[in-house]
Amino acid sequence: MKTLLTALLTIFITFSVQAQHSQTHGHPEHLETLVGEYLNMKNSLISDELESAQTHLRAFSEEVKNSVEMNDHEEHSEQHDMHHGSMTEAVQHAERADDIETFRLAFKKISEQLLTALENQGYEGVLYKQYCPMYEGGSNWISDSEEIANPFYGSQMHNCGETVEKIDS
């Protein structure tokens, strides 16, 4: 009986520590850099400026590939590896884009992965999840303004979309 109680207590403590760690897991400096470069990329796409978007993608890519915070995840490496792999793939797709439409398709995937990171880690500040029902069967992006400015259509359909969620901690 004593052994059973000890085992149950050990399991309880282990789960409590893991639950506490998962609630506080985050990389605020890394995420802040990614969000900043992402918003610059988004603003470039809104203005139909491919070269500017590519410049911000390089800084975003550097952070994704080389950040110590991004690459040190022993305690939940399988989940992280899957998410990091998807983000890296989306970034590589954007890096190969030689026209704005191909870049926008990759930006959609980058947006999905960054939204996942924000949902998992939280964010210090206020962002908005926005949605365009017309681009590629429906596409989300992140903005620091509640006002709609669509990065997927740029000047063609600047105001297409809606704010669907306020992201804040």
Buried (B, 14 or more C-beta within 10 A) or exposed (E): EEEEEEEEEEEEEEEEEEEEEEEEBBBBEBBBBBBBBBBBBBBBBBBBBBEBBBBBBEBBBEBBBEBEBBEEBEEBEEEBEEBBEBBBBBBEBBEEBEEBEBBBBBBBBBBBBBBEBBEBBBBEEEBBBBBBEEBEEEBBBBBBEEEBBBBBBBEEEBEBBEBEBEBEE
